[in-house]
Amino acid sequence: MATAHEVLGVDKNASVTEIRRAHRELARRWHPDRFAPGPERMWAENRMTEINQAFEEALKQASRSEGLNETTPEHEQLEDVRKLLGLGQLSAARQALMRIATRSAEWNYLFGAVLLRLGEIEKAVLYFGIATRQRPDNPQYQTAYLSAESMRDRSRLRPRLKRWLKGGWRG
């Protein structure tokens, strides 16, 4: 199994800056949105999950060795997005997310939350699903994914139910 540094293609003594640069380049290359729906996109999602996990691990190791605290600029930006969501400022939260380069599990979860509150249920399910695949052990992501799926399924049934009720109780 490849180490985090090997996945990113950096030296094991790489600096935080080098690790971020490598992650950014790999993310541009393998982001699932660059691939058409189908097996290639699923493979790219798996590859991005591996790249994001390697990035987080390599960043933690580099931060410890450089004596930095665990709070990264991305972490602080995600906290700001959470605050904006709490205030109901969905447009500002969405814009803040778009300025963050790293598409971590938390980023995908928060983007899904913004989309869900904007009524874009299909897209919210997609982003919650990515977050869940990136961090399958996170119960918050799993709950959000299942809830959004349920909302999507109910919204798909409503038009059919209305048509059925309009036609009467014919057997």
N, C-alpha and C positions, 0 to 999 in steps of 0.2 A: 504494500500500500504506500502510495506517495505521501511525502510529508507536505505540510502546508506550503513551505517554501518551494518545493518542487512543483506543486500544482501551479503556483504563481510564476514560476520560472525565475526566481530571485535567489541570491546567495543566502545562506542561513544567518549571516550577519548583516543582512540588508537593513537599512534605516527605515523608519516609518514612512518617509517621503518616497523611497524606492518601492516599498510595498504598495503604497497607495497608487503610484504611477502604474505599476504592473497590473494591479486590480482594475484600474480604469481602462487600460488597453484591452484586457481580456473581456471585460464587461461590454465594451463596444463591439467586440468581435462576436461574442456568444450570446448576446441578449436575445431571448426568445422572440421578441417582437420583430426581429430581423428575418425570421423564418416563417414560411407559409404554414398554416395549420396542418397538422399531421405528424408523422413520426419524427421528422427533422426538428420540429418545434419542441416536441416532448424531450428529445435527446438534448436539445439546447437548454431546456429548463433544468434538466438533471445536471448538465455541465455547469450552469450558472449557480446551482445550489452548491456544488462542489467548490467552485471558485469563491463564492461568498463565505462559505465555512472556512476555507483555507485562509482567506483574507482576514477574517475575524481572529483566527488562531495566530497567524503570523503577526498581526498587529498587537495582540496581547503580549506575545513573546518579545517583540521589539520594544514595546512600551515599558515592560519590566526591565529589560536590559538597559534602556536609556534613562530609566528612573522617572518616567512620565507617569502621570495619573491615568486612570482608565477612561476618563472622560475625553472623548474625541469631538472634534467640531461637528461631525455627523450626529453624534449622540445628542449634543446640545441643540442642534437644529430639529431633531425629531421630538425633543422635549417641547420646543417652541410650537411645533405642529400640534402636539397633544393639547397644549394650552389654547391654541386657536380653535381646535375642535370643541373643547369645553366651553368656549365662549360663543360657539355657533358661527364662527367666521369661516365658513366652508371655502369660499373663494380664495381667501388669504392662505388657508391651510393647503389647498391644492397648489397654489403658486409656490409656496415654501417647499413643498415636497418636490416639485419639478426642478428646483434649484439644487437639490441634493444629488450628488453623483452616484453614491453607493445605493444599490437596490437590494438592501438587506431584507430579512424576513419582517423586521419591524416596519421598514419603509412600505413593503407590500401590504402589510396589515393596515397601516394608517391610510394608505391610498384607497384601499378597499372600504375603510370606514367613511372616508370623505365621499366616495362614489355612492355608497349605500344611502347616506343622508341626502345626497343630491337626487336620489331616485333612480340611479343607474345600476339597477340590481344585477343585470347580467355581468357587467364589468366588475362589480364588487365581488361577485362569486369567483371570478377569474383571479383577482388579486388576493383574496382570502385563501384561495386554493394554493397559489404560489407560496404564500407565507407559511401555510400548513406543511407543504412539501419541504420547504427550507428548514423548518423547525417543527418536526412532527411531534415532539415532546411538549409543545406549548399548548396548554388547554385553552387559553384565551383565543388563540388563532383557530383552533379546532371548533370551538363554540361559535365563533363569528362565521366561519365557513358553513357550518351546518345550518345556522339560523338564516343566513343569506340564501342558501340553497332552498330552504323551506319557503322563504318569501317568494323566491323566483317561481317555484312550483305552484304556489297558491295563485300568483298573478297570472300564470299560464292557464289555470283552470277556470278563472272567473269568466272570460268570454265564452267558453264552452258551456258553463253552467247557465249563463244568461240566455244563450241560444236554446238550450234544452228546456229551460223554464218557459221561454217564449212560445215554444212549440207545444206546450201542455204536457200532461202526464200520459201521453200515448205509449202503448207498450209494444 
